[in-house]
Amino acid sequence: MRIVPGLCAAALFLVALPADSPAQSVAQVNTIEVAADEVDAYVAGMKKMKVLYEQILPTVEMRIWRTAIGGASSGLLTVVTEFESMEAWAAGTATLSAHTGYQPLIEELQATGRVMVSVSIVSDITP
């Protein structure tokens, strides 16, 4: 599963943060490829995931972006989930992963044939 290396890298990033660094908002950016005829099914599954996020982590913002290639919509999607800080990301990810409703939703998303292209954790450095 490709998501694990991304989450491991993010955990290492969390450990590498200076103890006195101010809280900065962070986003988990997942790039996913889904067959064009499965995009609606994937988005329907993500709608359920968003509801779960809202119940468990109400301060988290999630958006899904669809890439247009050559002016045409594609099956390349970017899911951006914003957290208040790296600490909030770590705690929220652990809480979400442990929730009984999470794994069934992951299985529903996997049934769409999705391919996890990349997982990145980015921090806001806007002046």
N, C-alpha and C positions, 0 to 999 in steps of 0.2 A: 504494500500500500504506500503510495507516494506521499501522502500527507504526513506520515510519521517523521521523515527526515526534516520536513519544513518546521514541524512543531519542535523537534529536538534542537534545530538551529535557533529557533526563537527562544527556547529555554536557555540555551547558552548565552544568547544576547542579553537576556534578563540578568543572568549571573554576572555578566561583564559590565553592567551599568554601574557607574559610581554610586556609592551609598548616598551621597549628598546631591545627586542630580534631581532637579525639580521635576514634578510629574508632568509628563507631556502626553498628549493624546497619541494613541497608536491605532493602526488599522491592520487587520489581517486581510490580505489580498489573495484570494484563491482564483486562479485562472482554470477554467474547466472547459473541456470540449465535449459537446453533445451532438449527436446526429441531428440534422436540421428538423427531421420529423419527430424528434423527442424533446425539443426545446420546451414546448408547452407543458409536457409531463414533468420535466425537470423544474420548471418555474412553479408549477402547482405544488410539487414537493417542497420547494424552498419557501412557498407561502406558509406551509405548515411549520417549517423550521423557524420562520420569522415569528410566528405566533408563540412557539416555545421560547425563543429568545425573549420576547416581550414579557412572558410570564416569569421567567427566571432572572433575566438580566434587563430590567426595564430601561436602564440608561444607555444601553448599547444601540447603535444605529446600524442597520443593515440595508444595503442597496445592491441591486443586480444590474450589471451593465452588459449590453450585447454589442459585440464588435461587428461593424460593417466592413466588409472587404470588397473593394472595388464598387462601392455604392450599394451592395446587396447585403442583407442580413445574413449572418453566418451562425453556426452552432458554437462559436467561441464566446464564452460568457466570463465575466469577471464579477465575483462576489466580494464586496468590500464591507467589512464589519468593523466599526469604529468603537474603541474603548477609551475611557478617560485617561488611562495610564497603562504602562507595561504591567504593573502589579494587578490592575483591574483585568487586563487580558488574561494573565496567568490564573487568577482566581476564578474568573468567569469561564474560561475554557475547562478548568477542572470540574466546576460545578455542572456545566452543561454536559460534559462527557459522562458524568456519573448519574445523570437523570435517566429514569427508566424509559422515558419517551424518546430519548435521543437515538439510540441504536436502531429502532424500527424505522425512524425517518431516514437515517443513513442508508439502510437497506433499500428503502423505497427510491432514494436518489440513485443508488448503484444500479437498480433495475432499469434505469434509463440508458445504461451503457456509457455513462459519463466517464471521461478520462481526466484525472486531475493533472493538469499540465504543470502548475507551479503553485507554491504556497510561500508568501512573503509576509514578513512583519515589518511595517514601516512606521517611523515615528515622525511626528509633526515638528518641523523646525522653523515654521513660519515666524519671521521676526515680529 
